[in-house]
């Protein structure tokens, strides 16, 4: 008898899992808290790697469609110091990690699934195990369902994770504040031109500005600050203009074209602390439960692996289920046995790179990091 499968969360990992299962005739239902696929902005660019993300897309039958989403030249990187002096200028165009828009990638996955595969506006309120060893999921809209397998694909603050692990995300010491510039704003012409064709990274100990230009000429990115949680909680962004001015003050003495990214930003200055699960996060096998993506191995974005790992997790879990559809516990054991070491390695790299980006040796450490990547791509 085939198992009933509930995937909590319609992120890249959950979508990849559901799609590959669907391609092999195995039904799974995704339950997503958002009312629709367009409720929230889906973030900026993602570099999709050969050894995991691209393999997952091939398994999902979407590799050719993915290639049509690739933005040529977007892998270019320009690194400057706080004075705006260029330290590294890589034109890109040869990287095995092509860039795509996260929203477009997610939309492609959603469009490839049957309409009935995703239940929107289904926010999990609680999960319980039944006497038969199955799991009952209750949603805020009053719907309930009982299934054989629950997959937590619900991100950093997963509702599924506490059922199998006591681990909680810990603040990394770095927070992001979103920034954006409008297309064609004459005040920002110098700032936009300084980006080049890909991504601009301005780094210094404890702070940085990262920005890229969108296809329509607008700019998206974020400010990064190393500050304690108490500092974060003290910030009041109820007055957006005053909030942006306060953030700009943290970059006193920086080149004017760099601080313009903050002063002239049209984004709501929302602060986003960067959290991570402990490196090497594992759990004991629990019947009918497992995790993919950030729910399993939340880490900072500075290895560029989060989305790639999430899709690869989904593909690997799908394949394990496809191999033994009538022995779900054996499938989960094989999946987790491989998951733990690969996520540990990448989480450790991510933590190291975060220290390089905004540590005491920045921006030299950032130049060294990307120089090594350029050399490896050559």
C-alpha positions in Angstrom: 0.0 0.0 0.0 1.3 3.4 -0.9 1.8 6.0 1.8 0.0 9.3 2.1 2.4 12.2 2.1 2.0 15.7 3.4 4.7 18.3 2.6 4.6 21.3 4.8 5.8 24.4 2.9 5.9 25.3 -0.8 9.5 26.5 -1.0 12.0 25.2 -3.5 12.7 22.0 -1.5 9.1 21.0 -1.0 8.2 21.8 -4.6 11.1 19.7 -6.0 10.1 16.8 -3.8 6.5 16.9 -4.8 7.3 17.3 -8.5 9.7 14.3 -8.7 7.3 12.1 -6.8 4.5 13.2 -9.2 6.6 12.3 -12.2 6.9 8.8 -10.8 3.2 8.4 -10.0 3.4 9.0 -6.3 1.0 11.5 -4.9 2.0 14.0 -2.3 0.1 17.2 -1.1 1.9 20.4 -0.3 0.3 22.6 2.5 1.4 26.2 2.3 0.6 29.0 4.8 0.6 31.8 2.1 -2.8 32.5 0.5 -1.3 32.4 -3.0 2.0 31.9 -4.8 2.4 35.7 -5.2 1.6 36.8 -1.6 5.3 37.4 -0.7 8.3 38.6 -2.6 10.6 35.6 -3.2 14.0 37.2 -2.8 16.7 38.0 -5.4 19.1 36.0 -7.5 20.3 32.5 -6.8 23.4 30.8 -8.3 22.4 27.2 -9.1 25.2 24.7 -8.7 26.2 21.8 -10.9 26.7 19.3 -8.1 23.3 19.7 -6.4 20.8 22.3 -7.6 21.2 21.5 -11.3 21.0 17.7 -10.6 17.7 18.3 -8.7 16.3 20.2 -11.7 17.4 17.4 -14.1 15.6 14.9 -11.8 12.5 17.1 -11.9 12.6 17.2 -15.8 13.1 21.0 -15.7 16.7 21.5 -16.6 16.0 22.9 -20.1 13.3 25.2 -18.7 15.8 26.3 -16.0 18.4 27.2 -18.7 15.8 29.6 -20.2 15.6 31.4 -16.9 19.4 32.0 -16.6 20.5 35.6 -16.7 23.7 35.8 -18.7 26.5 37.8 -17.1 24.6 38.1 -13.8 27.4 36.0 -12.2 29.8 39.0 -12.5 31.1 40.2 -9.2 32.6 43.6 -8.3 34.2 44.1 -4.9 35.0 47.5 -3.5 36.2 48.9 -0.1 34.4 51.5 1.9 36.0 54.3 -0.2 34.5 52.8 -3.3 37.8 51.7 -4.8 37.5 48.6 -6.9 39.5 45.6 -5.5 38.2 42.9 -7.8 36.2 43.1 -11.0 35.2 39.8 -12.4 33.2 40.0 -15.6 31.6 36.5 -15.1 30.0 34.6 -18.0 31.9 31.4 -17.5 30.7 30.2 -14.0 29.2 26.7 -13.7 26.8 28.4 -11.2 24.5 30.4 -13.4 22.2 33.0 -11.8 18.4 32.9 -11.9 15.7 34.9 -10.2 14.3 32.9 -7.2 10.8 34.0 -7.9 11.0 32.8 -11.5 12.5 29.5 -10.4 9.8 28.9 -7.9 7.1 29.8 -10.4 8.5 27.3 -12.8 8.3 24.5 -10.2 4.7 25.5 -9.2 3.5 25.6 -12.8 4.9 22.1 -13.4 2.7 20.6 -10.7 -1.0 19.8 -10.9 -3.2 22.6 -9.5 -4.5 20.1 -6.8 -1.0 19.4 -5.6 -0.7 22.6 -3.5 -3.2 23.6 -0.8 -2.7 27.4 -0.3 -3.8 29.2 2.8 -3.1 26.2 5.0 -1.1 27.3 8.0 -0.1 24.5 10.3 -1.2 25.2 13.9 -0.2 21.9 15.4 0.9 18.3 14.6 0.2 15.2 16.7 1.0 11.5 16.4 -2.0 9.2 16.4 -2.2 5.8 18.2 -1.6 4.1 14.9 1.8 5.9 14.4 0.5 8.3 11.7 0.4 12.1 12.1 -2.5 14.5 12.2 -2.0 18.0 10.9 -4.4 20.8 11.9 -4.5 24.1 10.0 -5.6 27.6 10.9 -8.5 27.4 8.4 -10.0 24.4 10.3 -8.9 21.7 7.9 -7.4 18.5 9.3 -5.6 15.7 7.7 -4.0 12.4 8.8 -1.1 11.0 6.8 1.7 8.4 6.9 4.6 10.8 6.2 5.0 14.5 7.1 7.9 16.3 5.5 8.9 19.6 7.1 9.8 21.9 4.2 8.7 24.9 6.1 11.9 26.8 6.6 13.8 28.4 9.5 10.9 28.3 12.0 9.6 24.9 11.0 6.6 23.6 12.8 7.7 20.0 12.0 11.2 20.3 13.4 10.3 20.3 17.1 8.7 16.9 16.7 12.1 15.3 15.9 14.7 17.8 17.2 15.3 20.1 20.1 17.6 22.3 18.1 16.6 25.9 17.6 18.0 28.6 15.2 20.7 30.8 16.8 21.4 34.4 15.8 24.6 34.5 13.8 25.6 38.0 14.9 24.8 39.5 11.5 21.6 41.2 10.4 20.4 42.3 7.0 18.3 45.4 6.1 16.7 45.3 2.6 17.5 48.1 0.2 16.1 49.0 -3.3 16.5 51.7 -5.9 13.9 52.6 -8.4 14.7 52.2 -12.1 15.7 55.5 -13.8 16.2 57.5 -10.6 18.7 60.2 -11.7 19.8 60.7 -8.1 21.2 57.1 -8.1 22.8 57.0 -11.5 26.4 56.8 -10.1 25.4 54.1 -7.7 23.6 52.0 -10.3 26.5 52.3 -12.8 29.0 51.2 -10.1 27.2 47.9 -9.8 28.3 46.8 -13.3 26.4 43.9 -14.9 26.2 41.6 -11.8 26.6 42.1 -8.1 28.4 44.8 -6.2 29.9 43.9 -2.8 31.2 46.7 -0.5 32.7 45.2 2.6 34.5 46.3 5.8 34.8 44.9 9.3 31.4 44.5 10.8 29.4 45.9 7.9 28.7 45.7 4.2 26.4 46.7 1.2 25.5 44.1 -1.4 23.4 45.1 -4.5 22.5 43.8 -7.9 20.6 45.4 -10.8 17.4 43.8 -12.0 16.4 43.3 -15.6 14.1 46.4 -15.5 17.0 48.6 -14.3 15.9 48.7 -10.7 18.3 47.7 -7.9 17.8 45.2 -5.0 20.1 44.2 -2.2 20.7 44.6 1.5 22.9 46.2 4.1 24.7 43.9 6.5 25.6 44.9 10.0 27.3 42.9 12.8 25.3 43.9 15.8 24.0 42.2 18.9 20.4 41.1 19.3 19.8 43.9 21.8 20.7 46.4 19.2 18.3 44.9 16.7 15.4 45.0 19.2 16.1 48.7 19.9 15.7 49.7 16.2 12.4 51.5 15.3 11.6 51.5 11.6 8.1 52.8 12.0 9.3 56.0 10.3 11.0 54.6 7.2 12.9 57.8 6.4 14.3 58.2 9.9 15.2 54.4 10.0 17.1 54.7 6.7 19.0 57.8 7.9 19.9 55.9 11.1 21.3 52.9 9.1 23.2 55.3 6.8 24.9 56.8 9.9 26.4 53.3 10.5 28.3 53.9 7.3 29.7 57.3 8.1 32.8 58.0 6.1 31.9 55.6 3.3 31.9 56.8 -0.4 28.8 58.8 -1.2 27.8 56.5 -4.1 27.7 53.6 -1.6 25.7 55.4 1.1 23.3 56.5 -1.6 22.1 52.8 -1.8 20.8 53.4 1.8 19.7 57.0 1.7 17.8 56.8 -1.5 16.4 53.3 -0.9 12.7 52.9 -1.6 12.4 49.6 0.3 10.7 49.3 3.6 13.8 49.2 6.0 12.9 45.8 7.5 15.6 44.3 9.6 16.3 40.6 9.1 18.6 38.9 11.6 20.5 35.9 10.1 19.9 32.8 12.1 21.5 29.3 11.7 21.0 25.9 13.2 24.0 24.3 14.9 26.6 23.0 12.4 26.1 19.3 12.2 22.4 19.3 13.2 21.1 15.8 13.3 18.2 13.9 14.8 17.2 10.4 15.8 14.9 8.6 13.3 11.2 9.4 14.1 8.5 7.3 12.4 6.8 9.2 9.6 8.7 12.4 9.9 11.6 14.1 8.2 12.9 17.5 7.1 14.3 19.2 4.0 16.0 22.5 3.3 16.2 25.2 6.0 14.0 23.2 8.3 16.8 20.6 8.4 20.0 22.7 8.1 19.3 26.5 8.3 22.5 28.4 7.6 23.7 31.8 6.5 23.6 32.6 2.8 27.3 33.0 2.4 28.1 29.7 0.8 25.4 30.2 -1.8 24.1 26.7 -1.0 20.8 27.1 0.8 18.4 26.9 -2.2 20.6 24.3 -3.9 20.7 22.1 -0.9 16.9 22.4 -0.4 16.2 21.3 -4.0 18.8 18.5 -3.7 17.2 17.3 -0.4 13.9 17.2 -2.2 15.3 15.2 -5.1 17.2 12.8 -2.8 14.2 12.2 -0.6 12.0 11.7 -3.6 14.4 9.1 -5.0 14.6 7.2 -1.8 10.7 7.0 -1.6 10.6 6.0 -5.3 13.1 3.2 -4.7 11.0 1.7 -1.8 7.5 3.2 -1.9 6.2 0.5 0.4 8.9 0.8 3.0 8.9 4.5 4.0 11.0 4.1 7.1 13.8 2.5 5.0 13.6 5.3 2.6 13.8 7.9 5.3 16.8 6.2 6.9 18.7 6.2 3.6 17.9 9.8 3.0 18.9 11.1 6.4 22.1 9.0 6.4 23.3 10.9 3.4 21.7 14.2 4.4 23.6 14.7 7.7 27.2 14.7 6.4 26.6 16.8 3.3 24.7 19.4 5.3 27.3 19.5 8.0 30.0 20.2 5.5 28.2 23.1 3.8 27.0 24.6 7.1 30.5 24.7 8.3 31.6 26.5 5.1 28.8 28.9 5.3 29.7 29.9 8.9 33.4 30.4 7.8 32.4 32.5 4.8 30.2 34.7 7.0 33.2 35.5 9.2 35.3 36.3 6.1 32.7 38.7 4.7 32.4 41.0 7.7 35.3 39.9 9.9 38.4 41.9 10.9 40.2 41.1 7.6 37.4 42.4 5.3 37.4 43.4 2.5 40.7 41.6 1.7 39.2 38.3 2.8 36.3 38.8 0.5 38.6 39.4 -2.4 40.6 36.3 -1.6 37.4 34.2 -1.4 36.1 35.3 -4.8 39.5 35.2 -6.4 39.7 31.5 -5.5 36.3 30.9 -7.0 37.3 32.7 -10.2 40.4 30.6 -10.4 38.5 27.4 -9.9 36.0 28.4 -12.7 38.8 29.2 -15.2 
